[in-house]
Amino acid sequence: MPILCGRLKTKDRIMRLILIVFIAVFFVNCEQTNSQNEETPKDSTDKIISETTEIPEGIDTSANSFNSLTFDYFIDLMSQGKHIPNYLYKYFPRDLVQSLRNQEEIHGFTYVMGRSHKKLDNIHLVTFETGAGSPCQVQHIATYNLEGSVIAHITCSACDCNEPYCSTESFTLKSDKLFEVKTEITETDEYGEITNEIYKSYSIKSNGVFVLINENVVANEIYWKAREFIISLKDGKNSSLFFADNWTFIYYEEDRVDGLIGGEIDSLRPAQIDTIIRLRVNSDGNGWGDKNAPKSYDLDFDIKNHAAWWDRLVILTEFSNLKENIAYIDLGASPTMELYYDDNYQIIKLEYRIEDPG
């Protein structure tokens, strides 16, 4: 009997222990559920960010409603790349959004989209985008101190376009301590459209200040050299200054009788562009009518005589390869010209083509 009583007491203790564990687990689950149900708008990104313009529940809408949303919450939105409606910004601290409000007066943005966030010692580095849907968009890079006040703020606008002059800006974060701003300036005139580039490099100091350390202007010299050359030809001026000491001329023509005609001559002197150039050409005889026998003959080419018939002088950047020093020029209904430049911006090859417009 003593042994049996001992076993019963042990069994009772085990059952009591199991019951205690069950009750403890039950209360923990209840606490977690209640905590989730009591989540406030400040901590719930998805609850605040919506596609409507209704003021989120729990936000102070009184006249002096700044500081209803915290800087930590702002940083969290930036990190997650959330779409933040413009109306929310009056609920953030005034110092935090003042620079955004200044931009709002300029560009009239209706939303902010966070792009990235990184904490660097005693500063926050944030990138984001503001816009009015379409087409105006502005990129931002800013630093804040730990209290949420703006230290530095640079904007890059992609909506400054008033033809014939357009300017767009963008930035690239090279590292935690360096970023680059690229400005593309596009100009359009009767001779075509050209884009020049300006690059500015900024260092990000440990105190959050941006310091300009380098500026590089990349003007497209090939475009401007080609532009000066075709104007010189059209005006009948001396054009030898545009050529290298040893250059090549290529002629190509589509003729309805003789078919394809082509020839090439090299080792030309600069002054020869202002004279008649004689070169040997070949025709394949495949014209529009009966096939003719191929033949070779000397062709006298006077570019200034041709220039008198040009009815258009446009540098087509979409067909040019300006970075490879090649400019493509549309001269009217039929002729085109390709200019090849050396590193000193002197013409080393001129290709003149007359294509059948029919």
C-alpha positions in Angstrom: 0.0 0.0 0.0 2.7 2.6 0.7 4.2 1.9 -2.7 0.8 2.4 -4.4 0.2 5.7 -2.6 3.6 7.0 -3.7 2.8 6.3 -7.3 -0.6 8.0 -7.1 1.0 11.2 -5.6 3.6 11.3 -8.4 0.9 11.0 -11.0 -1.0 13.9 -9.4 2.1 16.1 -9.5 2.6 15.3 -13.3 -1.0 16.2 -14.1 -0.8 19.5 -12.2 2.4 20.4 -14.0 0.8 19.8 -17.4 -2.2 21.9 -16.4 0.1 24.8 -15.4 2.1 24.7 -18.7 -1.2 24.7 -20.7 -2.6 27.7 -18.8 0.7 29.6 -19.3 0.8 29.0 -23.0 -2.9 30.1 -23.3 -2.2 33.4 -21.6 0.9 34.2 -23.7 -1.1 33.6 -27.0 -3.9 35.9 -25.7 -1.4 38.7 -24.9 0.1 38.5 -28.4 -3.3 38.6 -30.0 -4.3 41.7 -27.9 -1.0 43.4 -28.8 -1.6 42.9 -32.5 -5.2 44.2 -32.3 -4.0 47.3 -30.4 -1.4 48.3 -33.0 -1.5 52.1 -33.5 -1.4 54.0 -36.8 2.1 55.3 -36.0 3.5 51.7 -36.1 1.5 50.3 -38.9 2.9 51.4 -42.3 0.2 49.6 -44.3 -2.6 51.2 -42.2 -1.4 54.8 -42.8 -0.3 54.4 -46.4 -3.4 54.1 -48.6 -4.5 55.2 -52.0 -7.2 57.5 -50.5 -6.8 61.0 -49.1 -8.7 60.3 -45.9 -6.9 61.3 -42.7 -5.8 58.0 -40.9 -7.5 57.2 -37.7 -5.7 58.3 -34.6 -3.9 61.3 -36.2 -4.3 64.7 -34.5 -5.9 67.0 -37.1 -5.8 70.2 -35.1 -4.2 73.4 -36.4 -0.9 72.7 -34.7 -0.6 69.0 -35.5 3.1 68.7 -36.2 4.9 65.9 -34.4 1.9 63.5 -34.6 4.2 61.2 -36.6 7.8 60.6 -35.5 11.1 60.8 -37.3 11.6 57.1 -36.7 8.4 56.4 -38.6 9.5 58.7 -41.4 12.8 56.8 -41.7 11.0 53.5 -41.6 8.9 54.6 -44.6 12.0 55.7 -46.5 13.6 52.3 -45.9 10.6 50.4 -47.1 10.1 52.4 -50.3 6.5 53.2 -49.3 4.3 55.6 -51.3 3.6 58.4 -48.9 0.7 60.7 -49.8 1.5 64.4 -49.6 -1.2 65.1 -47.0 0.6 63.1 -44.4 3.6 65.5 -44.3 1.8 68.1 -42.2 1.8 65.5 -39.4 5.6 65.1 -39.3 7.9 67.5 -37.4 8.2 70.8 -39.1 12.1 70.7 -39.3 11.9 67.3 -40.9 9.7 68.3 -43.8 10.5 72.0 -44.3 12.8 71.3 -47.2 10.1 69.1 -48.8 7.6 71.9 -48.4 10.0 74.3 -50.2 10.1 71.8 -53.1 6.4 71.5 -53.0 6.1 75.2 -53.8 8.4 74.8 -56.8 7.2 71.5 -58.3 3.8 70.8 -56.7 4.5 67.2 -55.8 1.6 65.0 -54.6 3.5 62.0 -53.3 6.9 60.9 -51.8 8.4 57.5 -52.6 11.2 56.3 -50.3 14.2 54.8 -52.1 16.9 54.0 -49.5 18.1 54.8 -46.0 21.3 54.2 -44.1 22.4 55.3 -40.7 26.0 56.6 -40.7 27.3 57.2 -37.2 25.4 60.3 -36.1 23.5 61.0 -39.3 20.8 59.4 -41.5 21.4 59.3 -45.3 18.1 59.1 -47.1 17.1 59.0 -50.8 13.6 59.4 -52.1 11.5 60.6 -55.0 8.7 63.2 -55.2 6.3 63.7 -58.1 2.9 64.7 -59.3 2.2 61.4 -61.0 3.4 62.3 -64.5 5.5 63.7 -66.1 7.3 65.7 -63.3 9.5 63.7 -61.0 12.2 64.9 -58.6 14.9 62.8 -56.9 16.2 63.8 -53.5 19.2 63.0 -51.4 19.3 64.3 -47.9 21.0 63.9 -44.5 19.3 64.3 -41.1 20.7 64.4 -37.6 19.5 61.9 -35.0 16.7 64.3 -33.9 15.2 64.5 -37.4 16.4 68.0 -38.5 17.6 68.4 -42.1 21.4 68.9 -42.4 21.8 68.9 -46.2 19.3 68.4 -49.1 19.9 68.2 -52.9 17.2 67.8 -55.5 17.5 66.5 -59.1 14.6 67.5 -61.3 13.5 65.6 -64.4 10.8 68.1 -65.4 12.6 71.2 -66.5 11.9 71.2 -70.2 10.9 74.3 -72.2 11.9 73.6 -75.8 14.2 74.3 -77.4 16.1 74.0 -74.1 15.6 71.0 -71.8 17.5 70.0 -68.7 17.2 66.8 -66.6 19.1 65.8 -63.5 19.7 62.5 -61.7 22.1 61.3 -59.0 24.0 58.1 -58.3 25.1 57.1 -54.8 28.7 55.9 -55.3 29.3 55.0 -51.7 28.3 56.0 -48.2 30.6 59.0 -48.5 30.2 60.0 -52.2 27.5 60.7 -54.7 27.4 62.1 -58.2 24.8 64.4 -59.8 24.4 64.2 -63.6 22.8 67.1 -65.5 21.8 66.5 -69.2 21.2 69.7 -71.1 19.5 69.3 -74.5 19.4 72.1 -77.0 17.5 72.1 -80.3 18.1 74.4 -83.3 17.7 74.3 -87.0 20.8 72.0 -87.3 19.6 69.3 -84.9 19.4 68.3 -81.2 22.4 67.9 -79.0 22.8 66.9 -75.3 25.7 68.0 -73.2 26.4 66.5 -69.8 27.6 68.0 -66.5 28.9 65.8 -63.7 29.2 67.0 -60.1 30.8 64.8 -57.4 29.9 65.5 -53.7 31.5 64.0 -50.6 29.3 63.3 -47.6 31.0 64.5 -44.5 30.7 62.9 -41.1 28.6 65.8 -39.9 26.2 65.3 -42.8 27.2 68.2 -44.9 27.6 67.8 -48.7 30.8 69.3 -50.2 31.3 69.7 -54.0 34.7 68.1 -54.8 34.7 67.9 -58.6 32.8 69.2 -61.6 33.2 68.0 -65.2 31.5 69.3 -68.3 31.2 66.9 -71.2 30.4 69.0 -74.2 29.9 67.1 -77.4 32.7 68.7 -79.4 32.0 66.4 -82.4 28.5 67.8 -82.8 29.6 71.4 -82.7 32.6 70.8 -85.1 30.2 69.1 -87.6 27.8 71.9 -87.2 30.5 74.6 -88.0 31.7 72.5 -91.0 28.3 72.2 -92.7 27.6 75.9 -92.1 31.0 76.7 -93.6 30.2 74.6 -96.7 26.8 76.1 -97.2 28.2 79.6 -97.0 31.0 78.8 -99.5 33.8 79.6 -97.0 37.2 78.0 -96.7 36.7 74.6 -95.0 40.3 73.3 -94.9 40.7 74.1 -91.2 38.3 71.3 -90.3 40.5 68.5 -91.9 43.5 66.5 -90.8 46.6 66.5 -92.9 45.8 63.1 -94.4 42.2 62.3 -95.0 40.0 60.0 -97.0 37.0 60.7 -99.3 34.4 58.0 -100.1 31.7 58.5 -102.7 28.5 56.3 -103.0 25.6 56.9 -105.4 22.5 54.9 -106.3 21.9 55.7 -110.0 18.8 54.6 -111.9 20.8 53.8 -115.1 24.2 52.7 -113.9 23.2 51.1 -110.6 25.5 51.4 -107.6 28.5 53.7 -108.1 31.3 53.9 -105.6 34.9 55.0 -105.2 37.4 56.0 -102.6 40.6 58.1 -102.5 42.9 58.7 -99.6 46.0 60.7 -98.7 44.2 64.0 -99.4 45.4 67.3 -98.2 43.2 69.7 -96.1 43.0 72.3 -98.9 41.5 69.8 -101.4 38.1 70.0 -99.7 37.8 73.5 -101.3 38.7 72.2 -104.8 37.5 69.6 -107.3 38.4 66.1 -106.1 38.9 63.5 -108.9 38.6 59.9 -107.9 38.1 56.5 -109.7 34.7 55.0 -109.3 33.0 51.8 -110.3 29.4 51.1 -111.3 27.8 47.7 -111.3 25.3 48.4 -114.1 22.3 47.2 -112.2 20.0 50.2 -112.8 16.2 50.3 -112.9 16.0 49.3 -116.6 18.0 46.9 -118.7 21.2 45.7 -117.1 24.3 47.6 -118.3 27.9 46.4 -118.3 29.9 47.3 -115.2 32.4 50.1 -115.8 35.0 52.3 -114.2 35.7 56.0 -114.8 37.0 59.2 -113.2 34.5 61.3 -111.3 35.0 65.0 -110.5 33.4 65.9 -107.2 32.9 69.4 -106.1 31.3 69.4 -102.6 30.5 73.2 -102.7 28.6 72.7 -106.0 26.6 70.0 -104.2 26.0 72.2 -101.2 24.1 74.7 -103.4 21.4 72.1 -103.8 21.1 71.0 -100.2 17.7 71.9 -98.8 18.4 70.6 -95.3 21.3 70.6 -92.9 20.5 68.5 -89.8 22.9 66.4 -87.7 20.9 63.3 -86.9 22.1 62.3 -83.4 20.0 59.1 -83.5 22.1 57.8 -86.5 25.4 59.4 -85.4 27.8 57.8 -83.0 29.1 61.0 -81.4 31.0 59.1 -78.7 32.9 57.3 -81.4 33.6 60.6 -83.2 31.1 60.0 -86.1 28.5 62.5 -87.2 25.7 61.7 -89.6 24.3 64.7 -91.5 21.0 64.7 -93.5 21.4 67.1 -96.4 17.9 66.9 -97.9 15.8 64.6 -100.0 18.7 62.4 -101.1 22.2 63.2 -100.0 23.7 62.4 -96.7 27.2 62.8 -95.3 29.2 61.0 -92.6 32.1 62.7 -90.9 34.8 60.7 -89.0 37.0 62.6 -86.6 40.3 62.0 -84.9 41.0 62.8 -81.2 41.9 66.3 -82.2 38.4 66.9 -83.7 39.8 67.0 -87.2 38.0 65.1 -90.1 40.0 62.1 -91.2 37.2 60.6 -93.4 34.3 62.1 -95.3 31.7 59.7 -96.8 29.2 61.3 -99.2 26.2 59.2 -100.2 23.4 60.0 -102.8 20.6 57.5 -102.3 17.6 57.2 -104.6 14.7 58.7 -102.8 12.2 56.8 -105.0 
